[in-house]
């Protein structure tokens, strides 16, 4: 989503499968932008489900994008 004057709140649901992560690319050229990611009105935890991404801008200019990627065989050493 590109925006030249974002002065509102927009939301989008993302389905995350087990092992999935939400990747965000956020560019703010002007103004301010806040992002909230939550599942069922709770803060995100490490589980699958539908997550709501909410972006709120105040005189914001730039772009945001969110993608879901599944990571297989991931381990922390």
C-alpha positions, 0 to 999 in steps of 0.5 A: 500500500502506497500513500501520499496522505494517510490520515486514517486507520486501515486494517487487514487480516492475515492468515498465518500457518504453523511456523509462519512469520509476518514480514513487514516493510515500512517506509515513512517519508513524512508524518507519523505511522503506527502499526499494531498486529494482534490475534483475537484482541490479544497481543501476538503469540507464536501460533497459527491463526488469523492476525489483524494488522492495523495501520494508522497514519497522521499526515503520513506519506510512504508505503507499507507491505506485509507478507506471510512466510512459512519457515520450515526446519527453523531452530535457534542454536 
